[in-house]
Amino acid sequence: MLDLRRRELITVLGGAAAWPLAARAQQTTVIGFLSSRSPEDSAHLIAAFRQALAEGGFVEGQNVVIEYRWARGQYDLLPAMAVDLVTRRVNVLTAAGGEPSALAAKQATATIPIVFSVAGDPVSVGLVESWNRPGGNATGITFPTTRMEPKRLGLLRDLVPGVHFVGVLLNPSFPGAERQLQDIEAAARAVDQPIVVAKASTDEELDAAFSALVKEGPCRADCSATA
């Protein structure tokens, strides 16, 4: 697991505050906060982020300015947002909300330090060169939740024994979606569990996806019972 510990982040921020910025008269450290999510569902994350900064001596509004950019689930907006933050010459880029934000930040700059949090393999998606020697300007932490699909399916079957079929909802715009689906399908085959897959990237598509799952449910249950 790649893990940027607090003291390393403080070192990055402290060094960033001393970097020469020809276009800035102020000496305040500026953090670019890029997220694929929304501020409404990230309030607890922002509170924790600010608290961790304050514990290291960096207080928003005093010696730190945070430039927030929220894509609200529209991944295609992230590249332009990342470029905008780079143009504003932020000292550090924090990429939140998974691989889409981190990849957009990585594409936008090869020099500004990037701190990311992802759920997949940062090596395979191109965020870092290797686990032992990340290299480049990006580092962070990964929670390999995308490798937990067999366990999730097993837990679901334990909670609902005898379930006829399992609905799977995926966001096809998410970089790890294809791998997730492969893992889910493999896990389902291993226990002979029928699944129904629906995909959605927008609110409108979510409504259609849930409708499709509801429609498919009775059919799959009947077919399984009569097969």
C-alpha positions as CSV (number, residue, x, y, z in Angstrom):
1,M,0.0,0.0,0.0
2,L,1.3,3.4,-0.9
3,D,0.9,5.6,2.2
4,L,1.7,9.3,2.4
5,R,2.0,9.8,6.2
6,R,1.1,13.0,7.9
7,R,4.7,14.1,8.5
8,E,5.5,13.6,4.8
9,L,2.4,15.7,3.8
10,I,3.5,18.4,6.3
11,T,7.0,18.3,4.7
12,V,5.4,18.8,1.3
13,L,3.2,21.7,2.4
14,G,6.0,23.3,4.3
15,G,8.3,23.1,1.3
16,A,5.6,24.4,-0.9
17,A,5.2,27.5,1.2
18,A,8.8,28.4,0.5
19,W,8.7,27.8,-3.2
20,P,9.3,30.9,-5.3
21,L,6.1,32.1,-7.0
22,A,6.8,34.9,-9.4
23,A,3.1,35.6,-10.0
24,R,2.2,35.7,-6.3
25,A,2.8,38.5,-3.9
26,Q,1.5,36.4,-1.0
27,Q,3.5,33.7,0.8
28,T,0.4,31.7,1.8
29,T,0.4,28.0,0.7
30,V,-2.3,27.3,-1.8
31,I,-3.8,23.8,-2.0
32,G,-5.8,22.7,-5.0
33,F,-8.6,20.3,-3.9
34,L,-10.0,18.4,-6.9
35,S,-12.8,15.9,-6.3
36,S,-15.1,13.9,-8.5
37,R,-17.7,14.1,-5.8
38,S,-19.9,17.0,-4.5
39,P,-19.3,19.2,-1.4
40,E,-22.6,18.0,0.1
41,D,-21.6,14.4,0.3
42,S,-18.0,15.2,1.2
43,A,-18.6,17.5,4.2
44,H,-17.2,15.0,6.7
45,L,-14.1,14.5,4.5
46,I,-13.5,18.2,4.3
47,A,-13.8,18.6,8.1
48,A,-11.2,15.8,8.6
49,F,-8.9,17.4,5.9
50,R,-9.0,20.7,7.6
51,Q,-8.4,19.2,11.0
52,A,-5.4,17.3,9.8
53,L,-4.0,20.4,8.3
54,A,-4.6,22.4,11.4
55,E,-2.8,19.8,13.5
56,G,0.3,20.4,11.3
57,G,0.0,24.2,11.7
58,F,-1.8,25.0,8.5
59,V,-5.1,26.8,9.1
60,E,-7.4,27.7,6.2
61,G,-7.9,31.4,6.0
62,Q,-4.7,32.1,7.9
63,N,-1.7,30.5,6.2
64,V,-3.4,28.2,3.8
65,V,-5.9,28.9,1.0
66,I,-7.8,25.9,-0.4
67,E,-9.1,26.1,-4.0
68,Y,-12.0,23.6,-4.3
69,R,-13.2,22.1,-7.5
70,W,-16.2,19.7,-7.5
71,A,-17.1,17.6,-10.6
72,R,-20.3,16.2,-8.9
73,G,-19.9,12.9,-10.6
74,Q,-19.2,14.4,-14.1
75,Y,-15.8,12.9,-14.7
76,D,-15.4,14.7,-18.0
77,L,-15.2,18.0,-16.2
78,L,-12.1,16.9,-14.1
79,P,-9.4,17.5,-16.7
80,A,-10.3,21.2,-17.3
81,M,-10.7,21.7,-13.5
82,A,-7.2,20.2,-12.9
83,V,-5.7,22.5,-15.6
84,D,-7.4,25.5,-14.0
85,L,-5.8,24.7,-10.7
86,V,-2.4,24.3,-12.3
87,T,-2.9,27.6,-14.1
88,R,-3.6,29.2,-10.7
89,R,-0.2,27.9,-9.6
90,V,-1.3,25.9,-6.6
91,N,1.5,24.5,-4.4
92,V,-0.1,21.1,-3.9
93,L,-2.9,19.2,-5.6
94,T,-5.1,17.0,-3.5
95,A,-7.0,14.5,-5.7
96,A,-10.1,13.1,-3.9
97,G,-12.9,10.9,-5.1
98,G,-10.9,8.1,-6.6
99,E,-8.9,7.4,-9.8
100,P,-10.7,10.0,-12.0
101,S,-9.5,12.9,-10.0
102,A,-6.0,11.6,-9.5
103,L,-5.6,10.8,-13.2
104,A,-6.9,14.3,-14.2
105,A,-4.4,15.9,-11.8
106,K,-1.5,13.6,-13.1
107,Q,-2.3,14.6,-16.7
108,A,-2.4,18.3,-15.9
109,T,1.0,18.6,-14.2
110,A,4.3,16.7,-13.9
111,T,5.8,19.1,-11.4
112,I,3.2,20.1,-8.8
113,P,3.1,17.5,-5.9
114,I,-0.1,15.4,-6.1
115,V,-1.6,13.6,-3.1
116,F,-4.2,11.1,-4.0
117,S,-6.6,8.5,-2.4
118,V,-7.7,5.7,-4.7
119,A,-9.5,2.3,-4.4
120,G,-7.6,0.5,-7.1
121,D,-4.0,-0.2,-8.2
122,P,-2.2,3.1,-8.8
123,V,0.5,1.3,-10.8
124,S,-1.8,-0.3,-13.3
125,V,-3.7,3.0,-14.0
126,G,-0.5,4.9,-14.4
127,L,-0.4,7.1,-11.3
128,V,3.0,5.8,-10.1
129,E,5.8,3.8,-11.7
130,S,5.9,1.0,-9.1
131,W,4.9,0.2,-5.5
132,N,8.5,0.3,-4.2
133,R,9.6,3.4,-6.2
134,P,6.6,5.5,-7.1
135,G,8.7,8.2,-8.8
136,G,7.2,11.2,-10.4
137,N,5.1,13.9,-8.6
138,A,2.2,11.8,-7.3
139,T,1.9,9.8,-4.0
140,G,-0.8,8.9,-1.7
141,I,-2.8,6.0,-0.3
142,T,-4.8,3.2,-1.8
143,F,-7.6,1.1,-0.3
144,P,-7.9,-1.9,-2.6
145,T,-11.7,-2.1,-2.3
146,T,-12.1,-3.1,-5.9
147,R,-10.4,-6.4,-5.1
148,M,-13.1,-7.2,-2.5
149,E,-15.9,-8.2,-4.9
150,P,-15.8,-12.0,-4.0
151,K,-16.0,-11.1,-0.3
152,R,-18.9,-8.7,-0.9
153,L,-20.8,-11.3,-2.9
154,G,-20.2,-13.9,-0.2
155,L,-21.4,-11.5,2.6
156,L,-24.6,-10.7,0.6
157,R,-25.4,-14.4,0.2
158,D,-24.9,-15.0,3.9
159,L,-27.2,-12.1,4.7
160,V,-29.8,-13.2,2.2
161,P,-29.5,-17.0,1.9
162,G,-31.2,-18.6,-1.1
163,V,-31.3,-15.3,-3.1
164,H,-32.3,-16.1,-6.7
165,F,-30.3,-13.4,-8.3
166,V,-28.0,-10.5,-7.4
167,G,-28.2,-7.1,-9.0
168,V,-24.9,-5.3,-9.8
169,L,-24.8,-1.6,-10.4
170,L,-21.7,-0.2,-12.1
171,N,-20.5,3.2,-13.2
172,P,-19.0,2.5,-16.7
173,S,-17.1,5.9,-16.5
174,F,-15.1,4.8,-13.5
175,P,-11.6,3.6,-14.6
176,G,-11.8,0.4,-12.6
177,A,-15.3,-0.6,-13.7
178,E,-14.2,-3.2,-16.2
179,R,-12.0,-4.9,-13.7
180,Q,-14.7,-4.8,-11.1
181,L,-17.2,-6.5,-13.4
182,Q,-14.7,-9.2,-14.3
183,D,-14.1,-9.9,-10.6
184,I,-17.8,-9.9,-9.8
185,E,-18.6,-12.3,-12.7
186,A,-15.8,-14.6,-11.7
187,A,-17.0,-14.7,-8.1
188,A,-20.6,-15.3,-9.2
189,R,-19.5,-18.2,-11.5
190,A,-17.6,-19.8,-8.7
191,V,-20.7,-20.2,-6.6
192,D,-23.2,-20.6,-9.4
193,Q,-24.9,-17.3,-8.6
194,P,-27.0,-15.6,-11.3
195,I,-26.4,-11.9,-11.5
196,V,-28.0,-9.0,-13.4
197,V,-25.7,-6.1,-14.4
198,A,-26.9,-2.5,-14.9
199,K,-24.8,0.5,-15.7
200,A,-25.2,4.2,-15.0
201,S,-23.1,7.3,-14.9
202,T,-25.8,10.0,-14.5
203,D,-28.9,10.5,-12.3
204,E,-31.1,9.8,-15.3
205,E,-29.2,6.6,-16.1
206,L,-29.5,5.6,-12.4
207,D,-33.3,5.7,-12.7
208,A,-33.3,3.6,-15.8
209,A,-30.8,1.1,-14.3
210,F,-32.9,0.6,-11.1
211,S,-36.0,0.1,-13.3
212,A,-34.1,-2.5,-15.3
213,L,-33.0,-4.4,-12.2
214,V,-36.5,-4.4,-10.8
215,K,-37.9,-5.6,-14.2
216,E,-35.2,-8.4,-14.5
217,G,-35.7,-9.6,-11.0
218,P,-38.9,-11.6,-11.2
219,C,-38.0,-13.0,-14.6
220,R,-34.6,-14.2,-13.3
221,A,-36.2,-15.7,-10.2
222,D,-38.9,-17.5,-12.2
223,C,-36.4,-18.8,-14.8
224,S,-34.1,-20.1,-12.0
225,A,-37.0,-21.8,-10.3
226,T,-38.3,-23.5,-13.5
227,A,-34.9,-24.4,-15.0
